[in-house]
């Protein structure tokens, strides 16, 4: 079955096409479903290939390859092919997208316990100091982005200025003195961010109501301990009431401050952006009246005061409720 090439043998291709066809002709079936290239009896010197009895291919260079053997080079390439479509899809799916507060899916328990903030806390605990790049774990929600915050304020401010212009024109055309309309920054802030601020006030109201549950339940526990015939169910119910009220009070207070801080940051951002835009279009005469230090104070000190105001502005109404309820229970 083997054919060998002599060292000094001429390996050039034959010029006769018929001879080439005869040398490379497919032989008859050997019974295993494979055709034999070249006749085994033909001692041709042109790359004869035959099949042995053990599924081995014998070449004229005496190199034997097992047909059932897996090619190691191709297998290694398949294992380390990062550019294939399947591997690329798996890698893209395995990559965890950063969490965004208002757009990513968040269950009730994670929202209630601020579980979405845990990855940043773990990262801060693993290193001495957080870097600005670490904040990419928690991107800003859309409502807190500067362009959206500024757009919400500018919408209501433009309405204020348009109303002021119409009011001025109507007053100039008529002799009667009407109420002069003046654009108000506070009114624009209330319209732009007041809804979230009012929802925070509801949480504060629930917190204050739960504060007065403690004294009521404490009075009930004292009466329960004095009465030896009181059922055990009453004591368990009073204890559960204290636990539930304190838990609700804690969650409401934390979310109240979180919402107030978020509203305050939006207001501060809107004020900084508007003061900066106004400083860019000031006339030369107005620049002589306003120094650079005053403009910077508007963007830093005054804007910071507006932010801090949101945390205690609800005290206007909840302090009155606390005073009256305290007087009622102490009467």
Backbone torsions as a table, in degrees:
resi	resn	phi	psi	omega
1	UNK	NA	-26.4	-175.9
2	UNK	-84.8	144.6	172.5
3	UNK	-125.3	142.3	-174.8
4	UNK	-122.5	150.1	178.0
5	UNK	-104.1	129.4	176.2
6	UNK	-74.7	151.8	-175.7
7	UNK	-66.1	-40.7	-177.5
8	UNK	-95.0	18.6	-177.3
9	UNK	-82.6	143.2	179.0
10	UNK	-74.5	120.7	-177.2
11	UNK	-100.1	10.5	179.1
12	UNK	-69.0	151.0	-177.5
13	UNK	-71.6	143.1	-179.8
14	UNK	-69.1	148.2	178.5
15	UNK	-81.8	-23.3	-179.2
16	UNK	-82.0	115.8	-179.9
17	UNK	-66.2	-32.4	178.7
18	UNK	-66.2	-39.1	178.3
19	UNK	-65.8	-37.6	178.4
20	UNK	-66.3	-39.6	177.6
21	UNK	-65.6	-37.1	179.6
22	UNK	-68.6	-36.8	-178.4
23	UNK	-71.8	-34.1	-175.7
24	UNK	-105.0	20.5	-178.9
25	UNK	-71.2	148.6	177.0
26	UNK	-81.8	124.7	-179.2
27	UNK	-79.7	-179.2	179.5
28	UNK	-69.0	163.4	-179.9
29	UNK	-65.2	137.0	-179.2
30	UNK	-90.9	7.5	178.9
31	UNK	98.8	-15.8	178.9
32	UNK	-103.7	10.7	179.8
33	UNK	88.1	6.5	-178.9
34	UNK	-115.3	136.8	173.5
35	UNK	-84.6	143.7	-178.8
36	UNK	-94.1	127.4	174.9
37	UNK	-81.5	124.8	-174.2
38	UNK	72.0	150.0	175.5
39	UNK	-77.8	134.0	178.7
40	UNK	-58.1	-29.3	-179.2
41	UNK	-79.1	-11.7	-178.4
42	UNK	-87.8	122.2	-178.8
43	UNK	-93.5	52.7	-178.5
44	UNK	-74.2	155.1	-179.3
45	UNK	-101.2	11.8	-173.9
46	UNK	-107.8	85.9	168.6
47	UNK	46.5	46.9	177.8
48	UNK	-70.1	139.7	-179.6
49	UNK	-128.2	135.8	178.2
50	UNK	-136.4	164.8	177.8
51	UNK	-107.6	127.9	178.6
52	UNK	-83.5	-172.1	-177.4
53	UNK	-79.8	-13.9	-175.0
54	UNK	-116.9	35.9	178.2
55	UNK	54.9	43.2	177.6
56	UNK	-117.4	142.8	177.9
57	UNK	-98.7	121.8	-179.7
58	UNK	-104.0	118.9	177.3
59	UNK	-94.9	164.4	-178.2
60	UNK	-72.3	-9.0	175.5
61	UNK	-92.7	11.3	178.0
62	UNK	63.6	24.1	175.4
63	UNK	-98.3	125.5	-176.3
64	UNK	-106.4	130.3	177.7
65	UNK	-119.8	131.3	177.8
66	UNK	-81.1	124.6	-177.3
67	UNK	-69.3	-23.1	179.6
68	UNK	-89.8	-1.8	-177.5
69	UNK	-82.1	137.4	177.8
70	UNK	-80.7	134.0	-177.6
71	UNK	-70.0	117.9	-175.7
72	UNK	-66.5	-32.6	-178.7
73	UNK	-65.5	-45.3	179.7
74	UNK	-67.3	-36.2	179.2
75	UNK	-65.6	-39.3	177.6
76	UNK	-66.1	-37.2	179.2
77	UNK	-66.2	-40.0	-179.8
78	UNK	-66.5	-32.8	-179.5
79	UNK	-72.6	-31.3	-173.8
80	UNK	-113.3	30.6	178.1
81	UNK	-91.3	99.2	-179.9
82	UNK	-83.3	-7.8	-173.1
83	UNK	-96.8	-1.8	179.4
84	UNK	-68.3	155.4	-175.1
85	UNK	-66.5	-40.2	-178.9
86	UNK	-65.7	-45.3	-179.8
87	UNK	-64.6	-37.4	-179.8
88	UNK	-66.3	-40.0	178.0
89	UNK	-67.5	-39.6	179.1
90	UNK	-65.3	-39.8	179.4
91	UNK	-67.4	-40.2	179.6
92	UNK	-66.5	-34.9	177.8
93	UNK	-73.6	-32.7	-179.0
94	UNK	-74.9	-22.5	179.2
95	UNK	-71.5	124.7	-177.4
96	UNK	-81.4	125.1	179.4
97	UNK	-76.9	145.8	179.2
98	UNK	-64.9	145.5	-177.2
99	UNK	-80.0	133.4	174.3
100	UNK	-118.3	132.8	-167.7
101	UNK	-61.5	-42.5	-172.3
102	UNK	-99.2	-11.7	-176.9
103	UNK	-111.7	-30.1	-179.5
104	UNK	-78.8	154.7	179.3
105	UNK	-70.1	133.7	-178.0
106	UNK	-144.1	122.4	-180.0
107	UNK	-78.0	172.9	-173.6
108	UNK	-67.3	-40.2	-177.5
109	UNK	-66.6	-42.2	179.0
110	UNK	-65.7	-37.3	177.2
111	UNK	-69.7	-35.6	-178.0
112	UNK	-71.5	-37.0	-175.9
113	UNK	-101.8	8.3	-179.1
114	UNK	57.3	39.3	-179.4
115	UNK	-67.5	-23.6	179.9
116	UNK	-66.8	-16.9	179.7
117	UNK	-89.2	-7.1	-175.4
118	UNK	-62.8	-40.3	-180.0
119	UNK	-58.0	-38.4	178.8
120	UNK	-70.4	-34.6	176.2
121	UNK	-66.8	-39.9	177.8
122	UNK	-64.8	-40.6	178.5
123	UNK	-65.5	-40.2	177.5
124	UNK	-67.2	-30.4	177.5
125	UNK	-74.7	-25.1	-177.7
126	UNK	-84.8	-11.7	-179.6
127	UNK	-135.6	162.3	-176.0
128	UNK	-70.3	-37.8	-175.8
129	UNK	-146.9	137.3	177.8
130	UNK	-75.6	143.8	177.2
131	UNK	-99.6	159.5	177.0
132	UNK	-58.9	-30.0	179.1
133	UNK	-69.3	-22.7	-179.4
134	UNK	-68.9	-22.2	179.8
135	UNK	-70.7	-8.3	176.5
136	UNK	-68.0	-15.5	175.0
137	UNK	-63.7	-29.0	179.8
138	UNK	-127.6	83.0	178.8
139	UNK	-64.2	156.4	178.7
140	UNK	-64.2	137.1	173.7
141	UNK	-67.1	159.2	-177.3
142	UNK	-57.7	-35.6	-177.9
143	UNK	-71.4	-14.9	-179.8
144	UNK	-103.9	-0.9	177.1
145	UNK	-72.5	146.1	-171.8
146	UNK	-60.0	-41.8	-177.6
147	UNK	-65.3	-38.2	179.4
148	UNK	-73.9	-38.4	178.2
149	UNK	-64.0	-46.2	179.3
150	UNK	-65.9	-36.4	-180.0
151	UNK	-65.2	-39.4	179.7
152	UNK	-65.2	-40.5	179.5
153	UNK	-71.2	-41.6	-178.4
154	UNK	-64.6	-31.0	178.7
155	UNK	-61.2	-49.3	-178.9
156	UNK	-75.1	-29.5	177.2
157	UNK	-68.8	-38.4	175.6
158	UNK	-64.1	-37.0	175.9
159	UNK	-64.2	-38.6	178.4
160	UNK	-63.8	-45.0	-178.9
161	UNK	-67.2	-37.3	177.7
162	UNK	-66.0	-39.9	176.7
163	UNK	-64.4	-38.5	178.7
164	UNK	-64.8	-41.5	179.2
165	UNK	-65.0	-43.7	178.8
166	UNK	-64.1	-39.2	179.5
167	UNK	-67.4	-37.7	179.2
168	UNK	-67.6	-39.5	179.3
169	UNK	-66.7	-41.9	180.0
170	UNK	-66.4	-37.6	178.7
171	UNK	-69.4	-35.1	179.6
172	UNK	-72.4	-29.0	-179.3
173	UNK	-82.5	-26.4	-177.6
174	UNK	-106.8	153.2	179.4
175	UNK	-83.3	-22.8	-178.6
176	UNK	-72.7	143.1	-179.8
177	UNK	-90.0	111.7	176.8
178	UNK	-98.4	169.9	178.1
179	UNK	-66.3	125.3	-177.7
180	UNK	-78.0	121.8	-179.7
181	UNK	-84.3	133.2	179.8
182	UNK	-123.1	130.0	176.9
183	UNK	-61.7	138.0	-176.1
184	UNK	-123.4	126.5	176.3
185	UNK	-69.7	-38.9	179.9
186	UNK	-62.7	-39.1	179.1
187	UNK	-67.0	-38.7	177.0
188	UNK	-65.3	-41.2	178.1
189	UNK	-64.2	-39.4	179.9
190	UNK	-66.1	-40.1	179.9
191	UNK	-72.0	-34.2	-176.6
192	UNK	-78.2	-39.4	-172.8
193	UNK	-127.6	12.0	-176.0
194	UNK	-73.8	-27.0	-177.6
195	UNK	-63.8	-46.3	178.4
196	UNK	-65.7	-34.4	179.3
197	UNK	-67.6	-37.4	178.1
198	UNK	-69.7	-37.0	176.6
199	UNK	-64.0	-35.2	174.8
200	UNK	-64.5	-33.9	177.8
201	UNK	-65.2	-32.5	176.5
202	UNK	-63.9	-40.6	177.1
203	UNK	-63.4	-38.4	178.2
204	UNK	-66.3	-36.5	177.9
205	UNK	-64.6	-43.1	177.5
206	UNK	-62.7	-39.3	178.4
207	UNK	-61.9	-43.8	-178.4
208	UNK	-68.4	-33.5	176.8
209	UNK	-67.1	-37.3	179.2
210	UNK	-71.5	-23.2	178.4
211	UNK	-63.3	-37.5	-177.3
212	UNK	-86.2	-0.4	173.7
213	UNK	-72.4	-33.5	-179.3
214	UNK	-58.4	-52.0	179.0
215	UNK	-62.0	-36.3	179.4
216	UNK	-65.5	-44.6	-179.8
217	UNK	-68.4	-35.4	177.7
218	UNK	-62.7	-40.7	175.6
219	UNK	-62.9	-40.4	177.7
220	UNK	-65.6	-35.9	178.1
221	UNK	-67.6	-36.6	177.9
222	UNK	-64.8	-43.7	177.5
223	UNK	-65.7	-34.5	179.1
224	UNK	-67.3	-40.2	-179.8
225	UNK	-71.8	-27.8	178.4
226	UNK	-76.2	-24.6	-176.7
227	UNK	-97.6	108.1	-179.9
228	UNK	-70.8	-18.7	-179.7
229	UNK	-92.3	1.8	-179.2
230	UNK	-67.7	137.4	-179.5
231	UNK	-68.3	151.5	179.3
232	UNK	-65.4	-28.1	-179.4
233	UNK	-61.2	-34.2	179.1
234	UNK	-65.0	-42.9	179.1
235	UNK	-65.3	-41.9	178.1
236	UNK	-65.0	-37.3	179.3
237	UNK	-67.0	-40.0	178.0
238	UNK	-65.9	-40.6	179.0
239	UNK	-65.1	-41.8	178.1
240	UNK	-65.7	-34.2	179.4
241	UNK	-64.6	-41.6	178.2
242	UNK	-63.9	-43.3	-178.5
243	UNK	-63.4	-46.7	-178.4
244	UNK	-66.2	-42.0	-178.5
245	UNK	-65.7	-39.8	178.6
246	UNK	-69.1	-35.1	177.6
247	UNK	-67.3	-46.4	178.3
248	UNK	-62.1	-40.9	-179.9
249	UNK	-61.9	-41.0	-179.8
250	UNK	-66.1	-45.9	180.0
251	UNK	-65.1	-41.7	-179.1
252	UNK	-64.6	-39.9	-179.1
253	UNK	-67.5	-40.2	179.5
254	UNK	-65.3	-44.1	179.8
255	UNK	-71.8	-27.4	175.9
256	UNK	-63.9	-48.9	179.7
257	UNK	-67.4	-34.1	178.1
258	UNK	-63.7	-46.0	179.7
259	UNK	-66.7	-38.7	179.1
260	UNK	-65.6	-40.2	177.8
261	UNK	-65.7	-38.8	177.9
262	UNK	-63.6	-43.3	177.5
263	UNK	-64.5	-40.2	178.9
264	UNK	-64.0	-38.9	177.3
265	UNK	-65.9	-37.8	177.3
266	UNK	-64.6	-43.6	179.0
267	UNK	-63.4	-43.3	179.6
268	UNK	-62.9	-42.4	179.0
269	UNK	-62.9	-42.6	179.9
270	UNK	-63.4	-40.1	-179.5
271	UNK	-68.0	-41.6	179.5
272	UNK	-62.9	-43.3	-179.4
273	UNK	-65.3	-42.6	-177.6
274	UNK	-69.3	-38.5	177.3
275	UNK	-66.3	-39.0	178.4
276	UNK	-64.7	-44.0	178.1
277	UNK	-64.8	-37.7	179.1
278	UNK	-67.5	-37.0	179.5
279	UNK	-65.5	-26.6	-179.6
280	UNK	-74.2	-22.9	-175.5
281	UNK	-111.6	12.5	178.9
282	UNK	-68.3	142.6	176.6
283	UNK	-74.9	166.0	180.0
284	UNK	-65.1	-35.1	177.8
285	UNK	-66.4	-40.9	178.5
286	UNK	-69.1	-31.5	178.0
287	UNK	-66.5	-26.6	176.5
288	UNK	-72.0	-27.5	179.3
289	UNK	-84.9	-31.6	-178.0
290	UNK	-108.4	120.2	178.3
291	UNK	-82.2	166.4	178.7
292	UNK	-65.5	-34.1	178.4
293	UNK	-63.9	-38.4	178.4
294	UNK	-66.6	-40.1	178.8
295	UNK	-65.3	-40.5	178.6
296	UNK	-66.0	-36.3	176.8
297	UNK	-64.1	-36.7	175.8
298	UNK	-59.8	-39.3	-175.1
299	UNK	-82.4	-16.8	-176.6
300	UNK	-113.2	-67.8	-172.9
301	UNK	-69.8	-51.6	-176.9
302	UNK	-66.8	-40.7	177.9
303	UNK	-65.2	-35.2	177.7
304	UNK	-68.2	-35.0	177.1
305	UNK	-65.9	-38.1	176.7
306	UNK	-63.4	-39.4	178.2
307	UNK	-64.2	-43.8	-178.7
308	UNK	-72.2	-20.0	-179.4
309	UNK	-67.0	-32.4	-175.8
310	UNK	-65.2	-27.1	-178.1
311	UNK	-73.3	-23.0	-175.1
312	UNK	-122.3	4.5	-178.8
313	UNK	-69.8	-29.7	178.1
314	UNK	-69.3	-12.7	178.6
315	UNK	-64.5	-15.4	178.5
316	UNK	-60.8	-38.0	-177.7
317	UNK	-105.7	-36.1	-175.2
318	UNK	-76.4	-21.6	175.5
319	UNK	-68.1	-36.6	178.1
320	UNK	-66.3	-41.8	178.8
321	UNK	-63.9	-41.6	179.7
322	UNK	-64.0	-38.7	-179.6
323	UNK	-66.0	-46.8	-178.4
324	UNK	-67.1	-39.8	178.4
325	UNK	-67.5	-36.4	178.3
326	UNK	-65.5	-42.8	178.1
327	UNK	-64.7	-37.0	-179.1
328	UNK	-65.4	-45.6	-177.3
329	UNK	-76.3	-22.3	177.1
330	UNK	-89.5	-8.6	-177.0
331	UNK	-68.6	NA	NA
